[in-house]
Amino acid sequence: MEILVATMILSICFLGLANIFVAATRKIAHSRYQMVAAELSKFWLEPFHSDVRQDILNTTCLGGGACPGVINYDGVAYTPIFTRSDFVMVGGQKVYKIRLTIDWNEL
């Protein structure tokens, strides 16, 4: 009887450790997805850093041009979503705020 109780207690402890391992593995994978998305955001935002002139803003993807599309990395599809705020006057110039949101489906 004592061996049965000890085996039950030991199996419950191992089950708890297995749950901790699975949760830690998911957290590490999520952190990796976030790091990849952060690196890809540099790629997607670079055209806006290079071409910030008002006369060409409407030719970018925010004005109806073609935005960079989905990038697949290690079997995960990262999708950019660009939004542009209304302009604010700063020093006599129109300034827009561009927001980039990246979506992905975790495995």
PDB file as gemmi writes it, atoms N, CA and C in Angstrom:
CRYST1    1.000    1.000    1.000  90.00  90.00  90.00 P 1                      
ATOM      1  N   MET A   1       0.819  -1.195   0.000  1.00  0.00           N  
ATOM      2  CA  MET A   1       0.000   0.000   0.000  1.00  0.00           C  
ATOM      3  C   MET A   1       0.868   1.267   0.000  1.00  0.00           C  
ATOM      4  N   GLU A   2       1.939   1.223   0.793  1.00  0.00           N  
ATOM      5  CA  GLU A   2       2.827   2.391   0.868  1.00  0.00           C  
ATOM      6  C   GLU A   2       3.495   2.648  -0.487  1.00  0.00           C  
ATOM      7  N   ILE A   3       3.851   1.592  -1.163  1.00  0.00           N  
ATOM      8  CA  ILE A   3       4.484   1.741  -2.474  1.00  0.00           C  
ATOM      9  C   ILE A   3       3.501   2.349  -3.467  1.00  0.00           C  
ATOM     10  N   LEU A   4       2.253   1.968  -3.395  1.00  0.00           N  
ATOM     11  CA  LEU A   4       1.228   2.520  -4.281  1.00  0.00           C  
ATOM     12  C   LEU A   4       1.037   4.014  -4.031  1.00  0.00           C  
ATOM     13  N   VAL A   5       0.967   4.418  -2.779  1.00  0.00           N  
ATOM     14  CA  VAL A   5       0.810   5.840  -2.433  1.00  0.00           C  
ATOM     15  C   VAL A   5       2.049   6.619  -2.878  1.00  0.00           C  
ATOM     16  N   ALA A   6       3.226   6.078  -2.633  1.00  0.00           N  
ATOM     17  CA  ALA A   6       4.463   6.754  -3.043  1.00  0.00           C  
ATOM     18  C   ALA A   6       4.528   6.901  -4.566  1.00  0.00           C  
ATOM     19  N   THR A   7       4.101   5.875  -5.280  1.00  0.00           N  
ATOM     20  CA  THR A   7       4.089   5.938  -6.745  1.00  0.00           C  
ATOM     21  C   THR A   7       3.112   6.994  -7.229  1.00  0.00           C  
ATOM     22  N   MET A   8       1.951   7.100  -6.597  1.00  0.00           N  
ATOM     23  CA  MET A   8       0.962   8.127  -6.971  1.00  0.00           C  
ATOM     24  C   MET A   8       1.515   9.527  -6.740  1.00  0.00           C  
ATOM     25  N   ILE A   9       2.121   9.742  -5.590  1.00  0.00           N  
ATOM     26  CA  ILE A   9       2.689  11.068  -5.284  1.00  0.00           C  
ATOM     27  C   ILE A   9       3.793  11.407  -6.273  1.00  0.00           C  
ATOM     28  N   LEU A  10       4.637  10.440  -6.566  1.00  0.00           N  
ATOM     29  CA  LEU A  10       5.730  10.663  -7.515  1.00  0.00           C  
ATOM     30  C   LEU A  10       5.197  10.956  -8.924  1.00  0.00           C  
ATOM     31  N   SER A  11       4.163  10.252  -9.345  1.00  0.00           N  
ATOM     32  CA  SER A  11       3.597  10.501 -10.678  1.00  0.00           C  
ATOM     33  C   SER A  11       2.932  11.870 -10.755  1.00  0.00           C  
ATOM     34  N   ILE A  12       2.296  12.326  -9.689  1.00  0.00           N  
ATOM     35  CA  ILE A  12       1.701  13.671  -9.665  1.00  0.00           C  
ATOM     36  C   ILE A  12       2.797  14.726  -9.764  1.00  0.00           C  
ATOM     37  N   CYS A  13       3.903  14.512  -9.082  1.00  0.00           N  
ATOM     38  CA  CYS A  13       5.033  15.458  -9.172  1.00  0.00           C  
ATOM     39  C   CYS A  13       5.597  15.510 -10.583  1.00  0.00           C  
ATOM     40  N   PHE A  14       5.754  14.358 -11.216  1.00  0.00           N  
ATOM     41  CA  PHE A  14       6.269  14.337 -12.588  1.00  0.00           C  
ATOM     42  C   PHE A  14       5.296  14.982 -13.568  1.00  0.00           C  
ATOM     43  N   LEU A  15       4.019  14.813 -13.327  1.00  0.00           N  
ATOM     44  CA  LEU A  15       3.016  15.449 -14.183  1.00  0.00           C  
ATOM     45  C   LEU A  15       3.104  16.972 -14.065  1.00  0.00           C  
ATOM     46  N   GLY A  16       3.308  17.476 -12.868  1.00  0.00           N  
ATOM     47  CA  GLY A  16       3.489  18.916 -12.670  1.00  0.00           C  
ATOM     48  C   GLY A  16       4.739  19.425 -13.367  1.00  0.00           C  
ATOM     49  N   LEU A  17       5.822  18.671 -13.272  1.00  0.00           N  
ATOM     50  CA  LEU A  17       7.061  19.065 -13.957  1.00  0.00           C  
ATOM     51  C   LEU A  17       6.888  19.052 -15.469  1.00  0.00           C  
ATOM     52  N   ALA A  18       6.131  18.081 -15.976  1.00  0.00           N  
ATOM     53  CA  ALA A  18       5.895  18.031 -17.423  1.00  0.00           C  
ATOM     54  C   ALA A  18       5.098  19.250 -17.880  1.00  0.00           C  
ATOM     55  N   ASN A  19       4.120  19.686 -17.090  1.00  0.00           N  
ATOM     56  CA  ASN A  19       3.347  20.883 -17.435  1.00  0.00           C  
ATOM     57  C   ASN A  19       4.225  22.127 -17.435  1.00  0.00           C  
ATOM     58  N   ILE A  20       5.119  22.210 -16.481  1.00  0.00           N  
ATOM     59  CA  ILE A  20       6.046  23.350 -16.442  1.00  0.00           C  
ATOM     60  C   ILE A  20       6.938  23.341 -17.682  1.00  0.00           C  
ATOM     61  N   PHE A  21       7.411  22.169 -18.078  1.00  0.00           N  
ATOM     62  CA  PHE A  21       8.253  22.052 -19.267  1.00  0.00           C  
ATOM     63  C   PHE A  21       7.498  22.486 -20.520  1.00  0.00           C  
ATOM     64  N   VAL A  22       6.253  22.056 -20.679  1.00  0.00           N  
ATOM     65  CA  VAL A  22       5.454  22.423 -21.852  1.00  0.00           C  
ATOM     66  C   VAL A  22       5.197  23.925 -21.875  1.00  0.00           C  
ATOM     67  N   ALA A  23       4.864  24.517 -20.730  1.00  0.00           N  
ATOM     68  CA  ALA A  23       4.615  25.964 -20.667  1.00  0.00           C  
ATOM     69  C   ALA A  23       5.885  26.747 -20.990  1.00  0.00           C  
ATOM     70  N   ALA A  24       7.020  26.291 -20.489  1.00  0.00           N  
ATOM     71  CA  ALA A  24       8.285  26.978 -20.770  1.00  0.00           C  
ATOM     72  C   ALA A  24       8.638  26.877 -22.248  1.00  0.00           C  
ATOM     73  N   THR A  25       8.383  25.725 -22.856  1.00  0.00           N  
ATOM     74  CA  THR A  25       8.664  25.552 -24.287  1.00  0.00           C  
ATOM     75  C   THR A  25       7.800  26.493 -25.117  1.00  0.00           C  
ATOM     76  N   ARG A  26       6.521  26.634 -24.767  1.00  0.00           N  
ATOM     77  CA  ARG A  26       5.639  27.557 -25.485  1.00  0.00           C  
ATOM     78  C   ARG A  26       6.094  29.003 -25.315  1.00  0.00           C  
ATOM     79  N   LYS A  27       6.518  29.372 -24.121  1.00  0.00           N  
ATOM     80  CA  LYS A  27       6.981  30.740 -23.863  1.00  0.00           C  
ATOM     81  C   LYS A  27       8.239  31.045 -24.668  1.00  0.00           C  
ATOM     82  N   ILE A  28       9.146  30.097 -24.736  1.00  0.00           N  
ATOM     83  CA  ILE A  28      10.370  30.293 -25.523  1.00  0.00           C  
ATOM     84  C   ILE A  28      10.032  30.441 -27.000  1.00  0.00           C  
ATOM     85  N   ALA A  29       9.116  29.615 -27.494  1.00  0.00           N  
ATOM     86  CA  ALA A  29       8.720  29.716 -28.906  1.00  0.00           C  
ATOM     87  C   ALA A  29       8.053  31.062 -29.178  1.00  0.00           C  
ATOM     88  N   HIS A  30       7.193  31.519 -28.266  1.00  0.00           N  
ATOM     89  CA  HIS A  30       6.525  32.815 -28.454  1.00  0.00           C  
ATOM     90  C   HIS A  30       7.554  33.949 -28.475  1.00  0.00           C  
ATOM     91  N   SER A  31       8.526  33.883 -27.603  1.00  0.00           N  
ATOM     92  CA  SER A  31       9.582  34.905 -27.582  1.00  0.00           C  
ATOM     93  C   SER A  31      10.365  34.895 -28.890  1.00  0.00           C  
ATOM     94  N   ARG A  32      10.592  33.718 -29.436  1.00  0.00           N  
ATOM     95  CA  ARG A  32      11.298  33.620 -30.718  1.00  0.00           C  
ATOM     96  C   ARG A  32      10.479  34.250 -31.838  1.00  0.00           C  
ATOM     97  N   TYR A  33       9.163  33.981 -31.852  1.00  0.00           N  
ATOM     98  CA  TYR A  33       8.296  34.594 -32.862  1.00  0.00           C  
ATOM     99  C   TYR A  33       8.323  36.112 -32.749  1.00  0.00           C  
ATOM    100  N   GLN A  34       8.329  36.628 -31.530  1.00  0.00           N  
ATOM    101  CA  GLN A  34       8.389  38.078 -31.334  1.00  0.00           C  
ATOM    102  C   GLN A  34       9.706  38.655 -31.840  1.00  0.00           C  
ATOM    103  N   MET A  35      10.802  37.961 -31.595  1.00  0.00           N  
ATOM    104  CA  MET A  35      12.102  38.450 -32.075  1.00  0.00           C  
ATOM    105  C   MET A  35      12.164  38.458 -33.594  1.00  0.00           C  
ATOM    106  N   VAL A  36      11.641  37.418 -34.230  1.00  0.00           N  
ATOM    107  CA  VAL A  36      11.626  37.372 -35.695  1.00  0.00           C  
ATOM    108  C   VAL A  36      10.756  38.505 -36.228  1.00  0.00           C  
ATOM    109  N   ALA A  37       9.598  38.741 -35.610  1.00  0.00           N  
ATOM    110  CA  ALA A  37       8.710  39.824 -36.045  1.00  0.00           C  
ATOM    111  C   ALA A  37       9.387  41.183 -35.892  1.00  0.00           C  
ATOM    112  N   ALA A  38      10.140  41.373 -34.824  1.00  0.00           N  
ATOM    113  CA  ALA A  38      10.853  42.638 -34.627  1.00  0.00           C  
ATOM    114  C   ALA A  38      11.903  42.852 -35.714  1.00  0.00           C  
ATOM    115  N   GLU A  39      12.615  41.798 -36.075  1.00  0.00           N  
ATOM    116  CA  GLU A  39      13.609  41.919 -37.141  1.00  0.00           C  
ATOM    117  C   GLU A  39      12.953  42.176 -38.492  1.00  0.00           C  
ATOM    118  N   LEU A  40      11.828  41.512 -38.752  1.00  0.00           N  
ATOM    119  CA  LEU A  40      11.131  41.729 -40.015  1.00  0.00           C  
ATOM    120  C   LEU A  40      10.536  43.132 -40.094  1.00  0.00           C  
ATOM    121  N   SER A  41      10.186  43.703 -38.953  1.00  0.00           N  
ATOM    122  CA  SER A  41       9.635  45.062 -38.966  1.00  0.00           C  
ATOM    123  C   SER A  41      10.659  46.060 -39.508  1.00  0.00           C  
ATOM    124  N   LYS A  42      11.933  45.811 -39.264  1.00  0.00           N  
ATOM    125  CA  LYS A  42      12.972  46.675 -39.832  1.00  0.00           C  
ATOM    126  C   LYS A  42      12.920  46.630 -41.355  1.00  0.00           C  
ATOM    127  N   PHE A  43      12.727  45.435 -41.903  1.00  0.00           N  
ATOM    128  CA  PHE A  43      12.637  45.281 -43.349  1.00  0.00           C  
ATOM    129  C   PHE A  43      11.420  46.015 -43.899  1.00  0.00           C  
ATOM    130  N   TRP A  44      10.271  45.886 -43.227  1.00  0.00           N  
ATOM    131  CA  TRP A  44       9.042  46.493 -43.719  1.00  0.00           C  
ATOM    132  C   TRP A  44       9.019  48.014 -43.554  1.00  0.00           C  
ATOM    133  N   LEU A  45       9.710  48.524 -42.537  1.00  0.00           N  
ATOM    134  CA  LEU A  45       9.698  49.971 -42.304  1.00  0.00           C  
ATOM    135  C   LEU A  45      10.819  50.715 -43.028  1.00  0.00           C  
ATOM    136  N   GLU A  46      11.814  50.010 -43.506  1.00  0.00           N  
ATOM    137  CA  GLU A  46      12.945  50.660 -44.178  1.00  0.00           C  
ATOM    138  C   GLU A  46      12.542  51.541 -45.355  1.00  0.00           C  
ATOM    139  N   PRO A  47      11.606  51.133 -46.211  1.00  0.00           N  
ATOM    140  CA  PRO A  47      11.221  52.031 -47.313  1.00  0.00           C  
ATOM    141  C   PRO A  47      10.689  53.377 -46.833  1.00  0.00           C  
ATOM    142  N   PHE A  48      10.042  53.402 -45.689  1.00  0.00           N  
ATOM    143  CA  PHE A  48       9.508  54.665 -45.172  1.00  0.00           C  
ATOM    144  C   PHE A  48      10.608  55.535 -44.599  1.00  0.00           C  
ATOM    145  N   HIS A  49      11.668  54.942 -44.109  1.00  0.00           N  
ATOM    146  CA  HIS A  49      12.805  55.724 -43.622  1.00  0.00           C  
ATOM    147  C   HIS A  49      13.567  56.340 -44.789  1.00  0.00           C  
ATOM    148  N   SER A  50      13.617  55.618 -45.892  1.00  0.00           N  
ATOM    149  CA  SER A  50      14.356  56.094 -47.053  1.00  0.00           C  
ATOM    150  C   SER A  50      13.606  57.173 -47.818  1.00  0.00           C  
ATOM    151  N   ASP A  51      12.299  57.030 -47.945  1.00  0.00           N  
ATOM    152  CA  ASP A  51      11.485  57.950 -48.737  1.00  0.00           C  
ATOM    153  C   ASP A  51      10.441  58.613 -47.846  1.00  0.00           C  
ATOM    154  N   VAL A  52      10.836  59.709 -47.219  1.00  0.00           N  
ATOM    155  CA  VAL A  52       9.926  60.380 -46.302  1.00  0.00           C  
ATOM    156  C   VAL A  52       9.340  61.661 -46.886  1.00  0.00           C  
ATOM    157  N   ARG A  53       9.595  61.915 -48.137  1.00  0.00           N  
ATOM    158  CA  ARG A  53       9.099  63.149 -48.751  1.00  0.00           C  
ATOM    159  C   ARG A  53       7.592  63.091 -48.927  1.00  0.00           C  
ATOM    160  N   GLN A  54       6.935  64.219 -48.746  1.00  0.00           N  
ATOM    161  CA  GLN A  54       5.487  64.302 -48.878  1.00  0.00           C  
ATOM    162  C   GLN A  54       5.020  64.011 -50.300  1.00  0.00           C  
ATOM    163  N   ASP A  55       5.805  64.437 -51.305  1.00  0.00           N  
ATOM    164  CA  ASP A  55       5.354  64.268 -52.683  1.00  0.00           C  
ATOM    165  C   ASP A  55       5.330  62.818 -53.142  1.00  0.00           C  
ATOM    166  N   ILE A  56       6.044  61.917 -52.451  1.00  0.00           N  
ATOM    167  CA  ILE A  56       6.016  60.511 -52.850  1.00  0.00           C  
ATOM    168  C   ILE A  56       5.293  59.631 -51.832  1.00  0.00           C  
ATOM    169  N   LEU A  57       4.774  60.217 -50.760  1.00  0.00           N  
ATOM    170  CA  LEU A  57       4.102  59.422 -49.733  1.00  0.00           C  
ATOM    171  C   LEU A  57       2.913  58.668 -50.307  1.00  0.00           C  
ATOM    172  N   ASN A  58       2.164  59.294 -51.196  1.00  0.00           N  
ATOM    173  CA  ASN A  58       0.983  58.643 -51.741  1.00  0.00           C  
ATOM    174  C   ASN A  58       1.321  57.534 -52.742  1.00  0.00           C  
ATOM    175  N   THR A  59       2.590  57.415 -53.137  1.00  0.00           N  
ATOM    176  CA  THR A  59       2.979  56.313 -54.022  1.00  0.00           C  
ATOM    177  C   THR A  59       3.436  55.099 -53.228  1.00  0.00           C  
ATOM    178  N   THR A  60       3.585  55.248 -51.923  1.00  0.00           N  
ATOM    179  CA  THR A  60       3.960  54.103 -51.094  1.00  0.00           C  
ATOM    180  C   THR A  60       2.727  53.250 -50.833  1.00  0.00           C  
ATOM    181  N   CYS A  61       2.914  52.183 -50.112  1.00  0.00           N  
ATOM    182  CA  CYS A  61       1.787  51.286 -49.861  1.00  0.00           C  
ATOM    183  C   CYS A  61       0.717  51.958 -49.016  1.00  0.00           C  
ATOM    184  N   LEU A  62       1.069  52.967 -48.258  1.00  0.00           N  
ATOM    185  CA  LEU A  62       0.064  53.663 -47.451  1.00  0.00           C  
ATOM    186  C   LEU A  62      -0.845  54.529 -48.309  1.00  0.00           C  
ATOM    187  N   GLY A  63      -0.385  54.890 -49.490  1.00  0.00           N  
ATOM    188  CA  GLY A  63      -1.197  55.700 -50.384  1.00  0.00           C  
ATOM    189  C   GLY A  63      -1.837  54.893 -51.493  1.00  0.00           C  
ATOM    190  N   GLY A  64      -1.784  53.608 -51.408  1.00  0.00           N  
ATOM    191  CA  GLY A  64      -2.409  52.768 -52.419  1.00  0.00           C  
ATOM    192  C   GLY A  64      -1.430  51.939 -53.225  1.00  0.00           C  
ATOM    193  N   GLY A  65      -0.134  52.127 -52.978  1.00  0.00           N  
ATOM    194  CA  GLY A  65       0.853  51.309 -53.669  1.00  0.00           C  
ATOM    195  C   GLY A  65       0.920  49.917 -53.070  1.00  0.00           C  
ATOM    196  N   ALA A  66       1.855  49.124 -53.516  1.00  0.00           N  
ATOM    197  CA  ALA A  66       1.973  47.747 -53.033  1.00  0.00           C  
ATOM    198  C   ALA A  66       2.877  47.684 -51.809  1.00  0.00           C  
ATOM    199  N   CYS A  67       2.330  47.227 -50.705  1.00  0.00           N  
ATOM    200  CA  CYS A  67       3.127  47.027 -49.490  1.00  0.00           C  
ATOM    201  C   CYS A  67       3.854  45.689 -49.582  1.00  0.00           C  
ATOM    202  N   PRO A  68       4.990  45.578 -48.890  1.00  0.00           N  
ATOM    203  CA  PRO A  68       5.628  44.269 -48.825  1.00  0.00           C  
ATOM    204  C   PRO A  68       4.653  43.272 -48.217  1.00  0.00           C  
ATOM    205  N   GLY A  69       4.607  42.097 -48.759  1.00  0.00           N  
ATOM    206  CA  GLY A  69       3.607  41.122 -48.338  1.00  0.00           C  
ATOM    207  C   GLY A  69       4.078  40.203 -47.231  1.00  0.00           C  
ATOM    208  N   VAL A  70       3.401  39.103 -47.138  1.00  0.00           N  
ATOM    209  CA  VAL A  70       3.655  38.109 -46.111  1.00  0.00           C  
ATOM    210  C   VAL A  70       5.039  37.488 -46.308  1.00  0.00           C  
ATOM    211  N   ILE A  71       5.735  37.289 -45.198  1.00  0.00           N  
ATOM    212  CA  ILE A  71       7.033  36.616 -45.232  1.00  0.00           C  
ATOM    213  C   ILE A  71       6.906  35.340 -44.416  1.00  0.00           C  
ATOM    214  N   ASN A  72       7.294  34.223 -45.013  1.00  0.00           N  
ATOM    215  CA  ASN A  72       7.304  32.941 -44.303  1.00  0.00           C  
ATOM    216  C   ASN A  72       8.705  32.685 -43.779  1.00  0.00           C  
ATOM    217  N   TYR A  73       8.790  32.414 -42.499  1.00  0.00           N  
ATOM    218  CA  TYR A  73      10.083  32.120 -41.874  1.00  0.00           C  
ATOM    219  C   TYR A  73       9.895  30.917 -40.947  1.00  0.00           C  
ATOM    220  N   ASP A  74      10.618  29.864 -41.189  1.00  0.00           N  
ATOM    221  CA  ASP A  74      10.531  28.623 -40.411  1.00  0.00           C  
ATOM    222  C   ASP A  74       9.105  28.105 -40.315  1.00  0.00           C  
ATOM    223  N   GLY A  75       8.366  28.207 -41.405  1.00  0.00           N  
ATOM    224  CA  GLY A  75       7.015  27.674 -41.433  1.00  0.00           C  
ATOM    225  C   GLY A  75       5.955  28.553 -40.814  1.00  0.00           C  
ATOM    226  N   VAL A  76       6.321  29.770 -40.398  1.00  0.00           N  
ATOM    227  CA  VAL A  76       5.368  30.697 -39.799  1.00  0.00           C  
ATOM    228  C   VAL A  76       5.208  31.884 -40.736  1.00  0.00           C  
ATOM    229  N   ALA A  77       3.964  32.253 -41.041  1.00  0.00           N  
ATOM    230  CA  ALA A  77       3.685  33.378 -41.935  1.00  0.00           C  
ATOM    231  C   ALA A  77       3.513  34.644 -41.111  1.00  0.00           C  
ATOM    232  N   TYR A  78       4.363  35.631 -41.369  1.00  0.00           N  
ATOM    233  CA  TYR A  78       4.293  36.933 -40.698  1.00  0.00           C  
ATOM    234  C   TYR A  78       3.634  37.916 -41.661  1.00  0.00           C  
ATOM    235  N   THR A  79       2.534  38.525 -41.228  1.00  0.00           N  
ATOM    236  CA  THR A  79       1.756  39.411 -42.077  1.00  0.00           C  
ATOM    237  C   THR A  79       1.817  40.845 -41.538  1.00  0.00           C  
ATOM    238  N   PRO A  80       2.297  41.806 -42.355  1.00  0.00           N  
ATOM    239  CA  PRO A  80       2.334  43.202 -41.895  1.00  0.00           C  
ATOM    240  C   PRO A  80       0.996  43.891 -42.135  1.00  0.00           C  
ATOM    241  N   ILE A  81       0.621  44.762 -41.207  1.00  0.00           N  
ATOM    242  CA  ILE A  81      -0.569  45.602 -41.350  1.00  0.00           C  
ATOM    243  C   ILE A  81      -0.126  47.040 -41.063  1.00  0.00           C  
ATOM    244  N   PHE A  82      -0.199  47.892 -42.090  1.00  0.00           N  
ATOM    245  CA  PHE A  82       0.228  49.281 -41.965  1.00  0.00           C  
ATOM    246  C   PHE A  82      -0.986  50.179 -41.767  1.00  0.00           C  
ATOM    247  N   THR A  83      -0.854  51.157 -40.877  1.00  0.00           N  
ATOM    248  CA  THR A  83      -1.873  52.197 -40.733  1.00  0.00           C  
ATOM    249  C   THR A  83      -1.160  53.546 -40.662  1.00  0.00           C  
ATOM    250  N   ARG A  84      -1.829  54.557 -41.176  1.00  0.00           N  
ATOM    251  CA  ARG A  84      -1.256  55.914 -41.169  1.00  0.00           C  
ATOM    252  C   ARG A  84      -2.239  56.837 -40.476  1.00  0.00           C  
ATOM    253  N   SER A  85      -1.731  57.628 -39.535  1.00  0.00           N  
ATOM    254  CA  SER A  85      -2.582  58.576 -38.819  1.00  0.00           C  
ATOM    255  C   SER A  85      -2.770  59.833 -39.659  1.00  0.00           C  
ATOM    256  N   ASP A  86      -3.704  60.660 -39.263  1.00  0.00           N  
ATOM    257  CA  ASP A  86      -3.841  61.970 -39.889  1.00  0.00           C  
ATOM    258  C   ASP A  86      -2.588  62.785 -39.593  1.00  0.00           C  
ATOM    259  N   PHE A  87      -2.289  63.709 -40.464  1.00  0.00           N  
ATOM    260  CA  PHE A  87      -1.047  64.463 -40.285  1.00  0.00           C  
ATOM    261  C   PHE A  87      -1.179  65.482 -39.159  1.00  0.00           C  
ATOM    262  N   VAL A  88      -0.007  65.848 -38.630  1.00  0.00           N  
ATOM    263  CA  VAL A  88       0.123  66.893 -37.634  1.00  0.00           C  
ATOM    264  C   VAL A  88       1.141  67.876 -38.193  1.00  0.00           C  
ATOM    265  N   MET A  89       0.907  69.151 -38.006  1.00  0.00           N  
ATOM    266  CA  MET A  89       1.848  70.164 -38.490  1.00  0.00           C  
ATOM    267  C   MET A  89       2.989  70.318 -37.484  1.00  0.00           C  
ATOM    268  N   VAL A  90       4.203  70.107 -37.950  1.00  0.00           N  
ATOM    269  CA  VAL A  90       5.392  70.267 -37.122  1.00  0.00           C  
ATOM    270  C   VAL A  90       6.372  71.123 -37.901  1.00  0.00           C  
ATOM    271  N   GLY A  91       6.633  72.308 -37.412  1.00  0.00           N  
ATOM    272  CA  GLY A  91       7.567  73.205 -38.086  1.00  0.00           C  
ATOM    273  C   GLY A  91       7.139  73.545 -39.503  1.00  0.00           C  
ATOM    274  N   GLY A  92       5.837  73.653 -39.739  1.00  0.00           N  
ATOM    275  CA  GLY A  92       5.335  73.971 -41.064  1.00  0.00           C  
ATOM    276  C   GLY A  92       5.292  72.789 -42.016  1.00  0.00           C  
ATOM    277  N   GLN A  93       5.586  71.598 -41.532  1.00  0.00           N  
ATOM    278  CA  GLN A  93       5.583  70.393 -42.357  1.00  0.00           C  
ATOM    279  C   GLN A  93       4.504  69.429 -41.860  1.00  0.00           C  
ATOM    280  N   LYS A  94       3.905  68.703 -42.802  1.00  0.00           N  
ATOM    281  CA  LYS A  94       2.955  67.662 -42.436  1.00  0.00           C  
ATOM    282  C   LYS A  94       3.735  66.432 -41.978  1.00  0.00           C  
ATOM    283  N   VAL A  95       3.391  65.932 -40.813  1.00  0.00           N  
ATOM    284  CA  VAL A  95       4.059  64.749 -40.269  1.00  0.00           C  
ATOM    285  C   VAL A  95       2.997  63.687 -40.010  1.00  0.00           C  
ATOM    286  N   TYR A  96       3.243  62.475 -40.524  1.00  0.00           N  
ATOM    287  CA  TYR A  96       2.331  61.351 -40.337  1.00  0.00           C  
ATOM    288  C   TYR A  96       2.960  60.340 -39.392  1.00  0.00           C  
ATOM    289  N   LYS A  97       2.121  59.656 -38.659  1.00  0.00           N  
ATOM    290  CA  LYS A  97       2.590  58.561 -37.814  1.00  0.00           C  
ATOM    291  C   LYS A  97       2.206  57.253 -38.494  1.00  0.00           C  
ATOM    292  N   ILE A  98       3.195  56.413 -38.724  1.00  0.00           N  
ATOM    293  CA  ILE A  98       2.956  55.116 -39.355  1.00  0.00           C  
ATOM    294  C   ILE A  98       3.056  54.039 -38.282  1.00  0.00           C  
ATOM    295  N   ARG A  99       2.029  53.203 -38.214  1.00  0.00           N  
ATOM    296  CA  ARG A  99       2.024  52.109 -37.250  1.00  0.00           C  
ATOM    297  C   ARG A  99       2.065  50.791 -38.012  1.00  0.00           C  
ATOM    298  N   LEU A 100       2.953  49.933 -37.585  1.00  0.00           N  
ATOM    299  CA  LEU A 100       3.097  48.612 -38.182  1.00  0.00           C  
ATOM    300  C   LEU A 100       2.713  47.581 -37.147  1.00  0.00           C  
ATOM    301  N   THR A 101       1.740  46.745 -37.489  1.00  0.00           N  
ATOM    302  CA  THR A 101       1.357  45.627 -36.642  1.00  0.00           C  
ATOM    303  C   THR A 101       1.661  44.349 -37.417  1.00  0.00           C  
ATOM    304  N   ILE A 102       2.253  43.402 -36.751  1.00  0.00           N  
ATOM    305  CA  ILE A 102       2.616  42.142 -37.407  1.00  0.00           C  
ATOM    306  C   ILE A 102       1.825  41.017 -36.769  1.00  0.00           C  
ATOM    307  N   ASP A 103       1.121  40.263 -37.612  1.00  0.00           N  
ATOM    308  CA  ASP A 103       0.354  39.092 -37.148  1.00  0.00           C  
ATOM    309  C   ASP A 103       1.041  37.816 -37.590  1.00  0.00           C  
ATOM    310  N   TRP A 104       0.930  36.802 -36.770  1.00  0.00           N  
ATOM    311  CA  TRP A 104       1.419  35.479 -37.122  1.00  0.00           C  
ATOM    312  C   TRP A 104       0.613  34.445 -36.347  1.00  0.00           C  
ATOM    313  N   ASN A 105       0.606  33.230 -36.859  1.00  0.00           N  
ATOM    314  CA  ASN A 105      -0.040  32.109 -36.185  1.00  0.00           C  
ATOM    315  C   ASN A 105       1.039  31.236 -35.587  1.00  0.00           C  
ATOM    316  N   GLU A 106       0.953  31.064 -34.296  1.00  0.00           N  
ATOM    317  CA  GLU A 106       1.963  30.234 -33.627  1.00  0.00           C  
ATOM    318  C   GLU A 106       1.664  28.767 -33.860  1.00  0.00           C  
ATOM    319  N   LEU A 107       2.732  28.009 -33.992  1.00  0.00           N  
ATOM    320  CA  LEU A 107       2.577  26.571 -34.232  1.00  0.00           C  
ATOM    321  C   LEU A 107       2.220  25.839 -32.963  1.00  0.00           C  
TER     322      LEU A 107                                                      
END                                                                             
